[in-house]
Amino acid sequence: MDSSIDEAAAQPGGAGRTPPATPLPTPDPAMPAATEPAGKAAPGTVPAPATGDAGEERSAVAPTSLSPSRASDFMQCPLLYRFRVIDRLPEKPSEAATRGTLVHAVLERLFDAPAGERTAPRAKALIPGQWDRLRESRPEVTELFADDPEGERLAGWLAEAERLVERWFSLEDPTRLEPAERELFVEAELESGLRLRGIIDRVDVAPTGEVRIVDYKTGKAPRPEYAEGALFQMKFYALVVWRLKRVVPRRLQLVYLGSGDVLTYDPVLADLERVERKLHALWEAIEQATRSGDWRPRPTKLCGWCDHQAHCPEFGGTPPPYPLPVTAPGAGTV
């Protein structure tokens, strides 16, 4: 790569010596955590459960912010967005998404070690402990292997996680990187009042102040004709960083561990302005659907991975009663 970010990365500690002029914000303790899908890597992702302090279901509330995952949900299928954001219907954990969560945790924790100790054997050695932590924090993932009393399927699943982690070392050299941020929660409010939020896997900052946003994917890289869709999430993050710091990230980088590919894109301000216009239009559509209660399904090949077929009219199902007030066009709330 020809940017000064990689020049800084070539020196241990180089990317982290000069922090951003204005640090990116940490989450407000008073705000609920962003509900990004587990692993951010597969169609069968699992939102955070909709439960209160005592485990009871929370009352439905109108959406108040937008993340890359939820924006993608609405673009894929408005009814799916409703099921996940408003109805908060439960979803079963998937092996692919849970493996993504595990691999992300390992790659994040590896940077706790001194640069010279960030080796593939050390990274793979982190997997059992991170798997134990994941089961403690999300007991539902143990259901994935409930029918595997001998542990053979679990062993194969963990071996695949090891292969993904090991492949990362052929794509990046963690001994030459000092991330400025890892698993960074970001949130920005646009002038319109639309609030954007998300979690960035890694932020690298060069001594010159240039910013690189990095996201790990445990799946395979998309075909070239689908690359724009894959970059939507990254441009979303770039927009948030620009709104927070008034700095356009120098590079967006997607690291595909499933296929061993690295997809990069160098954004310009016009890219981010286009994304902002797109998100405003998307949010207007979401607000309209929220007021009217009209959330229509949009059948695609991805329907085969959906957990909500029993509630979807496309599969003969019936959505649950709409839990929010409905406003008829030109009338008050009924």
Beta strands, then each sheet from edge to edge (+ up, - down):
strand 1: 181-189
strand 2: 195-205
strand 3: 211-217
strand 4: 251-256
strand 5: 261-265
sheet 1: 1+ 2- 3+ 4+ 5-
end
